[in-house]
Amino acid sequence: MIFVPYFIGERSRDGARLAGGEIVEPALPDGTPQDRMAVLYAELARLVAATEAARVQAGDCVAALGVVAGLQRRGIDPFVVWLDAHGDFNTWETTPSGFLGGMPLAMMVGFGEQSIVERLGLRPVAPDRVWLVGARDLDPGERDSLARLDVRQLTVERLAEAPPPEGPLYVHLDIDLVALDEMPAVNYPAPGGPSSTAVRLALDHLLATGRVAALSVTSWDPGQPGAGRSLDTARRLLGDLLA
């Protein structure tokens, strides 16, 4: 397991660690969050490129750029299955908050902010090679962009039944997908959502293919109320997958 205890370039997620393994902790430069994350996720990409069937726990979804860059360095062009309560598909033109953590899936397909992508040498993933699963809190600009690029959206329950995409898979789970009564300690809570049991069924459905080239999980916030309950849920949901 590869552990990246950073949130938008700042170290704050050590308390969420679920399993042993290598910690990504390079010396980071002063500068913008993009400058810091480019260095951080370049190191993550290096480790993923050297690891078969990598398992990654990270503090934010931008880490997914490092995972895909690492897979591409291994010669793997993955189909991306992105499980998240949010779309992560904003750009500087559509974001209501300016939050970089709400942009990585758009970045990955070559849309919007590209500075980290370019520094990682990541080749954009075609939008028709992305499934967005379980997103229930989308900004208006994200809805428009997802529709225009024809990114397929489906529920967690549908994912657990659908034939998985062909070829190697990269599965990314933002833990805020899980319903708040089980996973309360998240930075951007979205009402509703599937149970941890339903999420695990969907993950198992994908893992049963034997074609998951990498799995990444974005942590909860150990400084938020309900962190103990969130830890218990995460252990039940993911402990054996990350060990």
ChimeraX attribute file (.defattr): number of C-alpha atoms within 10 A of each C-alpha:
attribute: neighborCount
match mode: 1-to-1
recipient: residues
	/A:1	20
	/A:2	21
	/A:3	26
	/A:4	26
	/A:5	23
	/A:6	20
	/A:7	21
	/A:8	20
	/A:9	23
	/A:10	13
	/A:11	12
	/A:12	16
	/A:13	21
	/A:14	17
	/A:15	14
	/A:16	22
	/A:17	20
	/A:18	19
	/A:19	17
	/A:20	11
	/A:21	14
	/A:22	12
	/A:23	17
	/A:24	18
	/A:25	16
	/A:26	13
	/A:27	9
	/A:28	14
	/A:29	14
	/A:30	8
	/A:31	8
	/A:32	11
	/A:33	15
	/A:34	18
	/A:35	16
	/A:36	19
	/A:37	24
	/A:38	25
	/A:39	21
	/A:40	23
	/A:41	28
	/A:42	24
	/A:43	19
	/A:44	28
	/A:45	25
	/A:46	18
	/A:47	19
	/A:48	26
	/A:49	22
	/A:50	13
	/A:51	17
	/A:52	12
	/A:53	17
	/A:54	21
	/A:55	22
	/A:56	24
	/A:57	27
	/A:58	27
	/A:59	26
	/A:60	23
	/A:61	27
	/A:62	27
	/A:63	30
	/A:64	28
	/A:65	26
	/A:66	29
	/A:67	29
	/A:68	29
	/A:69	27
	/A:70	28
	/A:71	28
	/A:72	18
	/A:73	17
	/A:74	15
	/A:75	10
	/A:76	17
	/A:77	19
	/A:78	23
	/A:79	24
	/A:80	26
	/A:81	21
	/A:82	25
	/A:83	29
	/A:84	24
	/A:85	27
	/A:86	23
	/A:87	25
	/A:88	26
	/A:89	26
	/A:90	31
	/A:91	23
	/A:92	13
	/A:93	10
	/A:94	17
	/A:95	18
	/A:96	13
	/A:97	9
	/A:98	13
	/A:99	13
	/A:100	20
	/A:101	16
	/A:102	23
	/A:103	25
	/A:104	27
	/A:105	25
	/A:106	23
	/A:107	26
	/A:108	27
	/A:109	21
	/A:110	18
	/A:111	18
	/A:112	18
	/A:113	19
	/A:114	20
	/A:115	12
	/A:116	24
	/A:117	24
	/A:118	14
	/A:119	15
	/A:120	21
	/A:121	15
	/A:122	24
	/A:123	15
	/A:124	18
	/A:125	19
	/A:126	14
	/A:127	20
	/A:128	13
	/A:129	17
	/A:130	23
	/A:131	19
	/A:132	24
	/A:133	25
	/A:134	24
	/A:135	20
	/A:136	16
	/A:137	18
	/A:138	17
	/A:139	17
	/A:140	12
	/A:141	16
	/A:142	22
	/A:143	14
	/A:144	14
	/A:145	17
	/A:146	19
	/A:147	12
	/A:148	9
	/A:149	13
	/A:150	12
	/A:151	16
	/A:152	14
	/A:153	19
	/A:154	15
	/A:155	16
	/A:156	25
	/A:157	15
	/A:158	13
	/A:159	24
	/A:160	18
	/A:161	12
	/A:162	13
	/A:163	11
	/A:164	17
	/A:165	17
	/A:166	11
	/A:167	14
	/A:168	18
	/A:169	25
	/A:170	26
	/A:171	23
	/A:172	25
	/A:173	23
	/A:174	22
	/A:175	24
	/A:176	25
	/A:177	27
	/A:178	30
	/A:179	19
	/A:180	19
	/A:181	15
	/A:182	18
	/A:183	24
	/A:184	24
	/A:185	24
	/A:186	22
	/A:187	11
	/A:188	12
	/A:189	17
	/A:190	19
	/A:191	13
	/A:192	14
	/A:193	21
	/A:194	17
	/A:195	17
	/A:196	20
	/A:197	13
	/A:198	17
	/A:199	24
	/A:200	16
	/A:201	17
	/A:202	21
	/A:203	22
	/A:204	13
	/A:205	17
	/A:206	23
	/A:207	17
	/A:208	10
	/A:209	15
	/A:210	11
	/A:211	17
	/A:212	20
	/A:213	23
	/A:214	23
	/A:215	23
	/A:216	24
	/A:217	24
	/A:218	24
	/A:219	30
	/A:220	28
	/A:221	22
	/A:222	19
	/A:223	15
	/A:224	13
	/A:225	12
	/A:226	18
	/A:227	19
	/A:228	15
	/A:229	15
	/A:230	27
	/A:231	23
	/A:232	13
	/A:233	21
	/A:234	21
	/A:235	16
	/A:236	14
	/A:237	20
	/A:238	17
	/A:239	13
	/A:240	10
	/A:241	15
	/A:242	21
	/A:243	11
